[in-house]
Amino acid sequence: MSAAILIDGQPPLEEARALHASERGFHYGDGVFETALVRDERVRFLDDHLSRLAHGCKSLNIQAPRRAVLQADIARLSTGCAMGILKIIVSRGAGTRGYRPDAHAGEPTRFVAMYPALPRAPARPIRLRWCETRLSRNARLAGIKHLNRLEQVLAQAEWRDDRIAEGLMLDTEGELVSGTASNIFLLRDGMLATPDLRFCGVQGVMRAQVIRAAAGLGIAVVEEPLWPHDLEQASEVFVTNAVRGIRPVQALGNLRWSETTVACRLKKVLEC
Amino acid sequence: MSAAILIDGQPPLEEARALHASERGFHYGDGVFETALVRDERVRFLDDHLSRLAHGCKSLNIQAPRRAVLQADIARLSTGCAMGILKIIVSRGAGTRGYRPDAHAGEPTRFVAMYPALPRAPARPIRLRWCETRLSRNARLAGIKHLNRLEQVLAQAEWRDDRIAEGLMLDTEGELVSGTASNIFLLRDGMLATPDLRFCGVQGVMRAQVIRAAAGLGIAVVEEPLWPHDLEQASEVFVTNAVRGIRPVQALGNLRWSETTVACRLKKVLEC
């Protein structure tokens, strides 16, 4: 699966020789990223993605590229794209040896790529599993979509069964956080609940859209600490991701759900 | 500060175009690294570094390069090097989009670089500070020198005062773990104590050498949970790092130490 790529606004001469040897994204995971859905040449929720990217850069004290510059890159790769997956990485760029960011360092690296996406399959309810890999807690990094993603890599390496669409992750204290690449919502007593992500997890773009859309439908959403046993009391469960949209869940271990009403209403509102 | 670099055994044509655009080290921090001291064309504690690298690869299920292959790269860069800093990175290499390691993916990336090192300054006792950035706990990743190093980057960004040589880091529960780029030892009642690193931190090569050398000198070493208040009871404190060796500590906040006897004995034994 090859991608169209721009690095600092230029296509690399060769994909195999694209990044600087001293790239701090490579040496330390020193950066942030976004993954977005492109449909009919338009990036879904682009404003949300660019805002989160800017927020993440600010949190890591990386100079964020100007929005217009990113938009120009994105426009160039989106032209003629009926369906695609856009990835943006902003890292601190090439630096000298050592963890400390160099005050006199060069520009951050701006990586923008468009990957081909298959047309979306019909939204059948999916099956989940529990991952053994835990998410570590650190309020300083919570919510940010940074490049330190070994926990997600190890979690996704735990299974190969295509019938399992996503794995749920607990943090090291056993609290429910998210899927490996999605946020999770439970319906209980007519209200939606989702983990508050105060210690870990990513503040998903689709998660924020769902919270807004639910309010519009008159459905209350609470962001709070959740635990595995909360799933047992849920009448409906769904996971969210900017590329895959809202996916109702039918099974997790011995648990089964047949209800998908709220997920379907939100899917309709958000066209995802 | 430029470096001599080999990527998969070949010097890149340009430093600015060295790594694959789909490099998983860049996208996810999916790999491990080593930093070692080179003196008179020889890598200090090379066996320890290569063993830790292999152990880290195994833990992440990355295929480690053969030792002879790494040694050939290292020999090529060490020739004629009176004093240098060797960095080795092994990442999972270029992959397809998504966290899951591709079972049919290509070879891991083998990055070996030699950086110029200034002659070592005389070993004056150093001053430390406390870092506000905390280390997250995750036993699954504890001890491994992996590429997810945002916490260390943020911690080192906290100060610019050259008189402070190192910052100490606590984990998110307040336990003492290490310096940003060093392990720490305290002397109490004639015994050395060092954090056990069961939840986070890096199993330092120099740390292991110190534990071995102390045993040879008849000094007991305990690896155990330590807390900031343990520093108040210490009669001597030093930090260790494979490149910088053993550094006695003279001050941390309001705490002062004048004793350096054990550090100096260990420095002599380990010639560091």
Interface residues (C-beta under 8 A of the other chain):
Chain A: M1 A3 I5 I7 P12 L13 E14 E15 A16 R17 A18 L19 H20 A21 S22 E23 R24 G25 F26 H27 Y28 G29 D30 F33 L60 N61 I85 K87 I89 S91 R92 A94 T96 R97 G98 Y99 R100 P101 A103 F111 A113 Y115 T133 R134 L135 S136 R137 N138 A139 R140 L141 H146 L147 N148 R149 L150 E151 Q152 V153 L154 A155 Q156 A157 R160 T172 T180 A181 F199 C200
Chain B: M1 A3 I5 I7 P12 L13 E14 E15 A16 R17 A18 L19 H20 A21 S22 E23 R24 G25 F26 H27 Y28 G29 D30 F33 L60 N61 I85 K87 I89 S91 R92 A94 T96 R97 G98 Y99 R100 P101 A103 F111 A113 Y115 T133 R134 L135 S136 R137 N138 A139 R140 L141 H146 L147 N148 R149 L150 E151 Q152 V153 L154 A155 Q156 A157 R160 T172 T180 A181 F199 C200
